Amino acid sequence: MILLKKIFLENSTQKNNQIIMKGKKIKKIGVITSELNLNHLSYYHALSHLFDRHEVTFYSYRAVKDSMNCKVNNWILRREKESSINYFFRIRKKLSEQDLIIAEEPFGGTILILFLSLFNLRKKTILTIHNVNKWFLPKMSFSLKMIFYTLVRNKIKNNVSAYIVISPNLKKYILKSGLTQKPVYFLPFSIPTSDNKLFKENDGVFRFCIPGSVDLKRRDYSTVIKAFSKALSGGSLNLELYLLGKANSEKPEVVDLLNQCDSINKIFKKKIFYWTNYVPENEYERVMQIADSFILNINSFYQRSTSIEIYGITKETGILYAALNYQKRLIATYTYTLPYELMNNSQTYMDVNELTELLVTFENLQHEDKLVNDIDSFNKVYKGDFNKLISSC
């Protein structure tokens, strides 16, 4: 009798907790970040925006909450130096009240997500994946640590109910390769909109921007610098280049790159801009606004200790979303596989000569009407997956 009474009371409480809005039940959505990663703030903003008609609770860190400028009322913060196990058991009861739990791909917080998948099997837990091969096609290794984490990731995969990826290309790769039989949803890393009122300079100068820290292992700066030097030498003096991220002057290869930039600036005055410290937020925003185009010079093959990732196929870059959000034309290396939805407003280059030609003739490439079409096409794709995800929980 006591057991029956407890079950009855639990069922009654669940029914009473159902909130109805416009004839639809508001879902309780939990978003859990297993580690402190401020580089993914755009994704957290996107989730809060997508689920703005539902009751969202973030299980995260104080620094994440303080950095979020969107409206999220419910936060359950991890305490300083609190272990993953202690944190999980402290929030377990609250997690059990969620209709849907979205877990960020763990890097340093794998154990937390493991416990989440083990103890919440009756809940719909969806894992956001940013590195596909890390999870589905990892490197073979005889390291005990690598073997352990591979087994842990396999256990997590077995227990989650679906996956989220941040690019339609990643979704296509997973499905066409037959890597899982579970549902895969595409949700954007940030929400593109054609309604932004952006400031643009109208002074005849064409400004090109490479957002992100200066990293010669992940990006090919040599081709870009040579192309700029060639374009300037050919008389196209209305060009500027912004390396919009910290250039670590303690790394010899970075110093060599900056010396090349300084040599060009001495000849043609100030044409290439860089920062040896972190770029202030207001300065970063200013450059993103005034830039006419973003250059995607990323090296497609990315070697990790756990896997080999291919940018554009198994891993995505936030520059794609920046191009949409800031309504900029994208110039990308030909080795990068762009989403079909962005083809209209993108150009690719193979070598120095092709990039030089794009820089010199940039004024003829701008077609803002196509950009709006790209945004509409991109939004249509993710909204279809979002509706399916909501309907499933």
MOPEVEN-V971443 format. One record per residue. N is the residue number from 1. RES is the residue in one letter. PHI is phi in radians with two decimals (none if undefined). NEAR is the number of other ideal C-beta (glycine too) atoms within 10 Angstrom. Layout:
n=(N;N)
res=(RES;RES)
phi=(PHI;PHI)
near=(NEAR;NEAR)
This chain:
n=(1;2;3;4;5;6;7;8;9;10;11;12;13;14;15;16;17;18;19;20;21;22;23;24;25;26;27;28;29;30;31;32;33;34;35;36;37;38;39;40;41;42;43;44;45;46;47;48;49;50;51;52;53;54;55;56;57;58;59;60;61;62;63;64;65;66;67;68;69;70;71;72;73;74;75;76;77;78;79;80;81;82;83;84;85;86;87;88;89;90;91;92;93;94;95;96;97;98;99;100;101;102;103;104;105;106;107;108;109;110;111;112;113;114;115;116;117;118;119;120;121;122;123;124;125;126;127;128;129;130;131;132;133;134;135;136;137;138;139;140;141;142;143;144;145;146;147;148;149;150;151;152;153;154;155;156;157;158;159;160;161;162;163;164;165;166;167;168;169;170;171;172;173;174;175;176;177;178;179;180;181;182;183;184;185;186;187;188;189;190;191;192;193;194;195;196;197;198;199;200;201;202;203;204;205;206;207;208;209;210;211;212;213;214;215;216;217;218;219;220;221;222;223;224;225;226;227;228;229;230;231;232;233;234;235;236;237;238;239;240;241;242;243;244;245;246;247;248;249;250;251;252;253;254;255;256;257;258;259;260;261;262;263;264;265;266;267;268;269;270;271;272;273;274;275;276;277;278;279;280;281;282;283;284;285;286;287;288;289;290;291;292;293;294;295;296;297;298;299;300;301;302;303;304;305;306;307;308;309;310;311;312;313;314;315;316;317;318;319;320;321;322;323;324;325;326;327;328;329;330;331;332;333;334;335;336;337;338;339;340;341;342;343;344;345;346;347;348;349;350;351;352;353;354;355;356;357;358;359;360;361;362;363;364;365;366;367;368;369;370;371;372;373;374;375;376;377;378;379;380;381;382;383;384;385;386;387;388;389;390;391;392;393)
res=(M;I;L;L;K;K;I;F;L;E;N;S;T;Q;K;N;N;Q;I;I;M;K;G;K;K;I;K;K;I;G;V;I;T;S;E;L;N;L;N;H;L;S;Y;Y;H;A;L;S;H;L;F;D;R;H;E;V;T;F;Y;S;Y;R;A;V;K;D;S;M;N;C;K;V;N;N;W;I;L;R;R;E;K;E;S;S;I;N;Y;F;F;R;I;R;K;K;L;S;E;Q;D;L;I;I;A;E;E;P;F;G;G;T;I;L;I;L;F;L;S;L;F;N;L;R;K;K;T;I;L;T;I;H;N;V;N;K;W;F;L;P;K;M;S;F;S;L;K;M;I;F;Y;T;L;V;R;N;K;I;K;N;N;V;S;A;Y;I;V;I;S;P;N;L;K;K;Y;I;L;K;S;G;L;T;Q;K;P;V;Y;F;L;P;F;S;I;P;T;S;D;N;K;L;F;K;E;N;D;G;V;F;R;F;C;I;P;G;S;V;D;L;K;R;R;D;Y;S;T;V;I;K;A;F;S;K;A;L;S;G;G;S;L;N;L;E;L;Y;L;L;G;K;A;N;S;E;K;P;E;V;V;D;L;L;N;Q;C;D;S;I;N;K;I;F;K;K;K;I;F;Y;W;T;N;Y;V;P;E;N;E;Y;E;R;V;M;Q;I;A;D;S;F;I;L;N;I;N;S;F;Y;Q;R;S;T;S;I;E;I;Y;G;I;T;K;E;T;G;I;L;Y;A;A;L;N;Y;Q;K;R;L;I;A;T;Y;T;Y;T;L;P;Y;E;L;M;N;N;S;Q;T;Y;M;D;V;N;E;L;T;E;L;L;V;T;F;E;N;L;Q;H;E;D;K;L;V;N;D;I;D;S;F;N;K;V;Y;K;G;D;F;N;K;L;I;S;S;C)
phi=(none;-1.10;-1.13;-1.08;-1.10;-1.10;-1.10;-1.07;-1.14;-1.12;-1.13;-1.12;-1.11;-1.08;-1.18;-1.19;-1.45;-1.31;-1.81;-1.91;-2.37;0.94;1.40;-2.10;-1.30;-1.33;-1.48;-1.71;-1.94;-1.87;-2.02;-2.04;-1.86;-1.40;-2.56;-1.43;-2.40;-1.29;-1.20;-1.82;-1.02;-1.05;-1.20;-1.15;-1.07;-1.07;-1.11;-1.12;-1.26;-1.08;-1.77;-1.17;-1.64;-2.14;-1.61;-1.81;-2.14;-1.69;-1.83;-2.70;-1.94;-1.02;-1.10;-1.18;-1.05;-1.16;-1.60;-1.50;-1.81;-1.76;-1.50;-2.24;-1.45;-1.85;-2.30;-2.16;-1.61;-1.35;-1.33;-1.08;1.16;-1.33;-1.25;-1.05;-1.15;-1.10;-1.10;-1.06;-1.23;-1.28;-1.76;-1.03;-1.08;-1.13;-1.07;-1.17;-1.52;-1.40;-1.40;-2.56;-2.09;-1.87;-1.86;-1.23;-0.96;-1.38;-1.95;-1.72;-2.10;-1.06;-1.12;-1.06;-1.21;-1.06;-1.09;-1.03;-1.25;-1.31;-1.77;-2.23;-1.13;-1.45;-1.70;-1.46;-1.90;-2.02;-1.75;-1.46;-1.97;-1.85;-2.23;-1.15;-1.15;-1.01;-1.62;-1.96;-2.37;-1.26;-1.16;-1.31;-2.60;-1.79;-1.24;-1.06;-1.11;-1.16;-1.09;-1.05;-1.24;-1.14;-1.12;-1.10;-1.11;-1.11;-1.13;-1.08;-1.04;-1.13;-1.71;-1.31;-1.69;-2.91;-2.27;-2.06;-2.19;-1.78;-2.63;-1.10;-1.15;-1.14;-1.12;-1.07;-1.09;-1.11;-1.24;-1.22;-1.49;1.12;-1.36;-2.73;-1.73;-1.45;-1.08;-2.19;-1.98;-1.71;-2.16;-1.28;-1.20;-2.61;-1.65;-1.30;-2.49;-1.63;-1.66;-1.10;-1.65;-1.77;-1.52;-2.32;-1.31;-2.13;-1.96;1.43;-1.66;-1.83;-1.88;-2.00;-2.26;-2.00;-1.27;1.97;-1.07;-1.34;-2.35;-1.29;-1.36;-1.72;-2.33;-1.72;-1.51;-1.03;-1.10;-1.16;-1.12;-1.10;-1.14;-1.13;-1.07;-1.17;-1.13;-1.16;-1.13;-1.43;1.84;-1.50;-1.53;-1.67;-2.04;-2.37;-2.17;-2.09;-1.60;-1.54;-3.12;-1.19;-1.80;-1.28;-1.30;-1.55;-1.67;-0.98;-1.17;-1.25;-1.03;-1.07;-1.11;-1.15;-1.11;-1.10;-1.10;-1.12;-1.10;-1.15;-1.13;-1.18;-1.42;-1.95;1.18;-1.38;-2.11;-2.12;-1.97;-2.58;-2.28;-1.65;-2.13;-1.10;-1.29;-1.00;-1.00;-1.18;-1.22;-1.02;-1.13;-1.06;-1.18;-1.05;-1.27;-1.44;-1.09;-1.63;-2.70;-1.84;-1.81;-1.75;-1.86;-1.32;-1.31;-1.12;-1.59;-2.11;-1.45;-2.01;-1.17;-1.68;-2.93;-1.89;-1.79;-2.04;-1.06;1.64;-2.18;-1.94;-2.61;-2.13;-1.99;-1.23;-1.09;-1.03;-1.26;-1.10;-1.09;-1.27;-1.10;-1.68;0.98;-2.04;-1.30;-1.94;-1.99;-2.17;-1.09;-1.15;-1.34;-1.52;-1.52;-1.38;-1.03;-0.94;-1.17;-1.90;-1.08;-1.06;-1.99;-2.30;-2.24;-2.12;-2.32;-1.80;-2.60;-1.06;-1.12;-1.18;-1.18;-1.02;-1.10;-1.14;-1.17;-1.18;-1.80;-1.01;-1.00;-1.46;-1.64;-1.42;-2.41;-1.13;-1.11;-1.18;-1.06;-1.07;-1.10;-1.06;-1.09;-1.09;-1.14;-1.12;-1.09;-1.08;-1.15;-1.28;-1.17;-1.11;-1.21;-1.10;-1.12;-1.14;-1.09;-1.11;-1.19;-1.43;-1.99)
near=(5;6;7;8;9;10;10;10;10;10;10;10;10;10;8;8;11;11;12;8;9;6;5;11;11;16;18;21;22;26;23;25;23;24;18;14;20;11;8;20;16;17;23;23;18;21;23;18;15;19;21;11;12;18;17;24;21;22;25;23;19;13;13;20;13;9;12;16;8;12;9;20;8;14;15;15;16;25;11;7;6;12;12;20;12;12;21;24;12;14;19;13;8;14;19;13;14;23;17;22;25;22;24;23;24;23;13;11;21;18;17;23;26;22;17;28;22;13;15;20;11;7;18;17;23;22;25;21;23;22;19;26;21;23;23;19;13;19;15;7;13;6;11;8;9;15;12;11;19;18;11;16;21;12;14;22;17;11;17;22;17;19;24;25;26;26;27;19;24;24;20;17;21;20;13;8;13;8;17;15;7;14;15;21;19;22;22;27;21;19;19;23;12;14;5;12;4;11;8;13;12;5;9;7;13;19;19;23;25;21;22;19;16;23;17;15;8;15;22;14;21;13;20;23;20;16;26;26;20;17;24;22;13;11;8;16;13;16;20;19;25;22;25;22;19;17;21;14;13;7;13;8;13;20;14;10;20;17;10;17;20;11;13;19;14;9;10;15;9;9;19;24;15;21;18;13;9;11;20;10;8;8;12;16;13;13;18;18;15;18;26;19;22;24;29;23;23;22;16;16;10;17;11;13;11;17;18;15;21;17;20;23;18;27;25;23;20;17;21;28;21;23;26;25;19;19;19;24;22;23;22;23;23;13;15;21;17;18;20;13;22;19;14;14;25;21;18;17;21;11;12;18;13;16;24;22;15;20;24;19;12;20;10;7;15;14;12;10;8;14;21;14;14;22;21;12;15;22;17;10;16;21;13;12;19;17;11;12;21;17;7;13;17)
